[in-house]
Amino acid sequence: MRHLTAWRDWRGWVPAECPGCGLRMAGQGLCPACAGALAMDPGLPRCAVCMHPLAAGRCPDCAPAAPAYDRIIAAFDYRDLGRELVQAYKIRCRLSLADVLADRMACAVRGAWAAGADVPRWIVPVPARRLALRQRGFSPPAEIARLLAPRLGLACRLTAVRRLRDGRKQAALGRADRLEAQAGLYACDGPRDRRGLSGAWRRPAADLAGARIAVVDDVLTTGATMHAVAMALKAAGAGSVEGWVLARAVRHGAGPRS
C-alpha cells in the first residue's frame, strides 16, 4: 500500500504527454488547453434532468417521456476531444486514461455538489455486457466508478446491479429500439448468501431502501441504459437515482457546434 501511495504521488510531477494533444508536461493529466477544450459551454441552455441542450426551450430526450433517473451529471460533451478520449479508453482499451477521465468526472460532480446537488450514498457502475467484458478485459464504467469512490469519499458497490442477459448491441439502434432493448435487462440484489455458489439464492437488496444512488456510465446517448438501470434500482427501493457520465452525446442540430 505504501508503494501504491508513492506511485500516485509520483504521477503528479513526472513529465508525460498530454493524452489530448501530446504536449510534454509535468503530471499525468490534460494540458490546460485540452482541459479547456473539454469544458461545457456555460451559456448553453440545457435540460435540468438529462443535460441535453434545449431545442426551442424543450428537451428532445425528456419531453416525450420523463426518464426514471432524477438527473444527469456529465463531465463533457461527446464531441471533438471528448469523443476521442472516450473512444480511446473504451474502444482502443487505453486503460491508462481511466485516471484522467475519473478526474474530469470528479470535478463535474464536485461542481454539482457546490451548486446544491445531493450527495449519494453509493456509486454503482452500469454492468458491462459479458461479451464486451471478455473482449476488453475490463469494464469501462466499473473502472471509472472504482477510481471515483476514493476521490469523492464515497462507497462503491460494483455488483449492486446485474445484467439478466447481454441484450442487443445498441450502437446501430434508434431511440425507440434502444428503450425496448434495455427494458427489463437489469436487476438489483443484496449480498450473496454465504453459500456463495453460482446461482445461489440471493437476499433482496433491502439496504437500497430510500438510498440515493449514483450510476456511472461512459456515454449517455438516448438515456435508455440509464433509464433501465434506474428502473431496476427504484424497483429495489432506491429513493433517488442520478447518472454520472463521462460524456453527454448531443443530437445533430443541437448546440452551437453541431
Secondary structure, DSSP 4 states (H G I P E B T S, - for coil): -HHHHHHHHHHTTSEEE-TTT--EEESSS--HHHHHHHS--TTS-B-TTT-PBPBTTB-TTTSSS--SSSEEEEEEESSHHHHHHHHHHHTS--GGGHHHHHHHHHHHHHHHHHTTPPPPSEEEEPPPPHHHHHHHSS-HHHHHHHHHHHHHT-EE-TTSEEESS-----TT--HHHHHHHHTT-EEE--SBPTT--TT--B---GGGTT-EEEEEEEEESSSHHHHHHHHHHHHTT-SEEEEEEEEE---TT-STT-
